[in-house]
Amino acid sequence: MTSFDGEFRLFGKKVAEYRKKAGLTQQQFAIKLGISREHLGHIEVGIKHPSFELIFLIAKTLNIQTRDLFDF
């Protein structure tokens, strides 16, 4: 555990929220990102911490600003 676990959970909730707004399942979104559905699921619940590259790719794929993922 890190001192930022709460923030990673909030980040993951934002990813899930925007993914659902885009009408994508975890599987569909994971394929677009080039990661496994399991990895995406772990990001969405805050277990895994995405790289900067993946954060930017998530935002680009969802057609949102990167900062939107951190608006919590």
N, C-alpha and C positions, 0 to 999 in steps of 0.2 A: 504494500500500500504506500501511496505517496501523499503528500499534503494537498495534492490537486485532484484526488479521486472524485470529490464532489463536482468539480468543474468538468471532469471528463464524463461524468454521468449526465450533466446538463448538456454538454456538447452532443453526446450520443442521442439524447432526446430530440435535440434540434435536427440532427441528421434524419432521424426517423420521421419527424414531423414533416420536413420538406420532401422527403422521399414519398411519403403517403400523399401529400398534396400534389405531387407529380404523377400520381397514379401508378407507382411502381412497387412491385413486390420486392422483398429482400433479394430474391434470386435474380430478378431482372436487373436491379440496380447493381448488384455485385458483378454481374457479367459486364455491364457497361464500364465498371471501374477496374475490371481485370483482377478481382480478388474473389475469394470463396464467400459463399453465403454465410458460412460460420464466422469468418473473420468480420464481415459486416455486422452480423448479429452481436459479436463481442464489442465492436465499436459502439453500437447503438445502446448497449447497456453499461458502457464505461469500463469494461474489463480490459480491452485492448486500447492502446494509445496510437492514433494514426500519425504517420510522418507528415511533415509539412507538404511534401509532394502530394500525398493522398488527400490532405485537407483541401488544397487548391483544386485537385481533380474533382472532389465531391462537389464543391461549389460550382465549378465550371459545368459539370454534368447536369446539375440541378438548375443551371441558369440563374444563379443567385450570386450575391457578393459574398466573399469569404467572411466578412464581418457579420453577416446575418447568422452564421453558425455559432457565433459567440455572443449573441444578443440575449443574455439571460441574467 
